[in-house]
Amino acid sequence: MEHPEYKCGVHVEGSPPSTVTPSLVAGLTLLLVASSFIYKDYTAFVNLGPGGTPCNFLGYLRIVFLRFFALRNPYDPAPLPGVIQPAKGLLHPTVCGLSRREGPRPKVAGIAPQRQTTQKGSSDNFTALAERIKALAGRHSTSLRLGTSCFEKHGTALFSRRPLNRTCNGEICHAHPSDGSLHMTLHPQDARVVLERGWGERHPLAKGGWLSRFVPAGFVMIYAPRDVAELEAVMEIIRAAAWWTAGKDVEMLELPDEGTSHA
């Protein structure tokens, strides 16, 4: 009597049926690949550090959902509104001579949080930036104040006491200790200037519409200053953000002198 066997994948009568099928193998392989991708993607999300989204798996799932609506090209300026007051931003070439940032753009990852992964600012540069923002708030204490970031839910931010343009509780900007970058809201024309001269990029959700519940349409990331000259340029951009958020009350802000700080 011949022993039952499989020949060319065909079950011979009398042999036990196979429990391993090509579809099962394909399904298990797909599950393994998907699990590996999710693990690596979740780890990358956690490694960006704390931000406006809870640093847990539910927060990760929220970001995965929002990715479907994120900007595809954060370097492409948003269309300028047909009517906007004031018509010109503070960084307009006829008003401010903001230079072009030298070198290539840093690599940026994430939505919330959104962080630089290359060209990070040094701890000394971040300290100098934080002191300048603190001094700016101190010099204009009737118009500006410091507080916990409304967007990030932690860390220090600069606020307008009487905001004229909608942000998150009047937040003007906040800086990130982990990489030295900043987030802020700018006049549409100023946001365009910043993008064109290489100082930053649009936040992935800065598209307006229902996404405004997360960030304003003019919300941008400003890259970490790498030296004193870049710190001066970033302070000029912060000045523009304060002017746009607070209005004419701080339109003629004077930047603090180098090294100025308030206790």
N, C-alpha and C positions, 0 to 999 in steps of 0.2 A: 504493500500500500504506500502511495506517495504521501509525503508530509505536506500539509496545507502550507501555502506560502503566497507571497505577493509577487506578481510578475508584471513589470512595467507599470506599477501603480494600480493594478487591477486586483481586487480581492478574490482569492481563490476559495471556492466553497469549502467550508469546514474550518477555515482559519478565523481567529477572533478579529472583530472589526478594529481598525486603528482609531485612536482618540486624538491623534495629532494630524490636523488637516492644514493645507496651505493657508487657508483663511485665518486659522488660529495663530499660526506662526506670524503672519503679516500683522495681525492685531496686536500680538504681544510685542513685536518689534516697534510698531507705531507707538504703543504705550510707553515703552522704554525711552524712545527718542523724545517724546513729548514731556515725560517726567524729567529727563535730563535738561531740556530747554527751560522748563518752568523753574527748576531748581537754580540754574545759572542766572536766569533773568531776575528771579526774586532776590538772589544774593547780591546782584548788581544794584538793585533797588535799595536794599538795606545798607549797602556800603556807601551810598551817597550821603548817608547821615540823616539826622532829623530835619524835618521841613514842615510844610503845611499839611501833609498827609500823615496819618498815623503810621508809624514804622512797624507794621505787622502785616500779616497775610491779607487781611481785609482791606487795608490801605493799598496794598499791591494790586488787588483785584480792581479797586477803584481806578488806579492809574492805567491798568490794562484796558478798561472800558474807555477811558478818556483818550487813549491813543488813537482810537478810530476817528476822532474829531480834531486831532492836533494839526498844526500847520505843517505842510510838507517842505516849505522853504522858509526858514526863519530869517534869512537875509534879505528877503524880498519885502520892501516897504509896503505898508498898507496904503490903499488909495486915499488921497486927501479928500476930506469932505468938501462938498460944494460950497457950503457956508459954514464958517467957524469964526468965533471971536475969542481972542484977537486973531487976525488973519495970518500974522507971521509969528513964528516961534522965537524964543530967545537966542537960539543957536543959528538963526538965519545968517548967511554970509555977510549981509549988510550990517548985522548987529554984533556978531561974534566971530572971531577967526579961529574956530576949533580946527586944530591940525588933524592930519591923517595919522592913525595909529600905525606904528612901524611893525613890519613882520606879518606873518600869517596869523589868522584867527586861532584861538585855542580850541580844543575839542570840548564839546559840551554834551552832557547826558542828562536825561531825566525830564520830568514834567513838574512834579511836586514831591520831592525837591528837584530843582534844576541846578546843576553845578558844573563848574569847569573840571575837567579831568587832566588837562595839561596847562602849562604856563600859570600855575597857581602863584598867588602872591605870597611873599614871605611873611613871617609873623611880625617882623619889624614894620613892613609896609602896611599890614592890616592895623597895627597899633597906631601908626601915623594917620591912617584914614579915619579910624574911630575917634581919635583926638580932634581931628579937623571937623568932623560932623558934630561932635560935642561942643566945640567952640562956636560953630555956626548957630547952634540952638541957643547957646548962652548969650551970644551977641544980639540975637533977635528974639529974646525970651517972650516978648509980647505977641509975637506972631507964630513962633515955632516952639516945639517941646520935644523931649525924648520920651520914649515909652516902649513897652513890649510890642514887637511887630504884630500887626493884625493879620497879615498874610501868613507869616511863618509860625505864629503862635508861641514863639520864643525868640530870644535875642533882642537887641536894641534897635529901634527904628526912629527915624525923624518924622514928626507929624506937624501938620498945620493946625493951629488952634481954631481957625475959622476957614475951613476949606470951601472953595468955590466950585471946584470940579470933583466929581465923585471918584473916590478911591475906597479904601477900606478904613473907615473911621478917620479919614484925612491923612492916611500914611503917605509920606513923600518918598521915602526910600529906606531900605535896610541892607546891611552888609552881612556877608557870610564868613565867619571865622575860619571855616574849613578850607576855603579856597581863595578868599579875598574879593570875590565878585559881589555885585550888588544887583538889586531889583528896584525899579522905580517906574513911575508913570510920567510920560512926557506929552507935550503938545504934539499932534500928528506930524507937523513939519519938523520938529526937533527930533522925533524918533527917526524920521527919514534921514536926517543929517547924521545921526549917530550910526545908523546902519551903513550908509554910504561911505563913511570915513573909518569904518572898521572898529569902532569902540564897543560895539555890542550887537545883540540880535534880539528879535522878538521872542517873547515867551510863547511856547507852543500853543497855549490856549488863548492868546491875545487876538481873537478874531471878532469880538463883539457878539451881538445877539445873545442867545441864552448862555453862552460861555462867559458872559460878563459877571455871572454870579460867582465865578472863580477869580478872575483877574480883569482889570479894565482893558479896553481895546488898545490903549497906548502903553501897555506894560512891557518893559524891556529888561533884559539882563545887560549889565555893563561889566565888561571884563575887569579883572583885578589889576590895579595899577602895579607896574613892575619897578618903577623908580619915581623920583621926586617930580620929574617933568610930567609923567603920566598921572601922578596924583593931582597935579594942578588941573589937568584936563578933566579928570573925573570930577573934581570939585566944581568945575564950571558946568558940567552936566547936571550935578546935584542942584546947583543954583537954578538951572532951567526947570528941573522937576519941582522945586519949591515954588517957583514963580507960577507954574501951570496949576499946581494943586491949590495954592493959597491965593492966587490972584495978585492984584496990584499992591496989596499990603507988603509984599516982599519982592516986588518987581525990581527994585534997585539994590538988591543985596550986595554988600561988599564982602569979598571973601576974607576970612581971618588971615592974619599974617602967618608966615611959616613958623611953626613951633608954638603958636598960641593955643592955650587950653584953659578950660574953666574947671575949678575944683568942684 
